[in-house]
């Protein structure tokens, strides 16, 4: 279903990871938060879903600690 977006996603992911590396020590931070779920439901039958309230703490943690350039949220 999302196969045609894979190349674009990988390019974006690599760009953000490299951007974060280049910005290290400058006070600017870049990160990818990968959501391997449908947010709030409404996806195909059997697809994993998560409420925004479950995802928000991870996003907050990424911003607060700034210790990872990529974080994956899975159901």
C-alpha positions in Angstrom: 0.0 0.0 0.0 2.8 2.4 0.8 5.5 0.9 -1.3 5.9 3.9 -3.6 6.6 6.1 -0.6 9.5 4.0 0.7 12.3 5.8 -1.3 11.0 9.2 -0.3 10.7 8.1 3.3 14.3 6.7 3.4 15.6 9.9 1.8 13.9 12.1 4.5 15.0 9.8 7.3 18.6 9.9 6.1 18.5 13.6 5.7 17.2 14.2 9.2 19.7 11.9 10.8 22.6 13.6 8.9 21.2 17.0 9.7 21.0 16.2 13.4 24.7 15.0 13.3 25.8 18.2 11.5 23.9 20.4 14.0 25.3 18.7 17.0 26.6 21.3 19.5 24.7 24.2 17.9 21.6 24.1 20.1 19.5 23.0 17.1 18.1 19.4 17.1 16.5 17.3 14.4 14.7 14.0 14.8 12.3 11.6 13.1 9.5 10.1 15.0 8.3 7.0 13.1 4.7 6.0 13.8 4.1 2.3 12.8 0.4 2.7 13.7 -2.7 4.4 12.6 -3.2 7.4 14.8 -6.6 7.3 16.5 -7.8 4.3 14.5 -9.8 4.3 11.3 -7.2 2.2 9.5 -7.7 -1.2 7.7 -9.0 -4.1 9.7 -6.3 -5.7 11.8 -3.9 -2.7 11.4 -2.3 -1.5 14.6 -3.6 1.8 16.0 -2.8 4.0 18.9 -4.5 7.0 20.6 -2.7 10.3 20.3 -2.4 10.2 24.1 -0.2 7.2 23.9 2.1 8.7 21.3 2.4 12.2 22.8 4.7 11.2 25.7 7.2 9.7 23.3 7.3 12.9 21.2 7.7 15.0 24.4 10.6 12.7 25.5 12.3 13.1 22.2 12.1 16.9 22.5 13.1 17.0 26.1 16.1 14.8 26.1 17.4 15.3 22.5 19.4 12.1 22.7 18.2 10.3 19.6 17.8 11.2 15.9 15.2 8.5 15.2 12.5 7.0 17.4 10.1 4.3 16.4 6.6 4.0 18.0 4.9 0.6 17.4 1.7 -0.8 18.8 
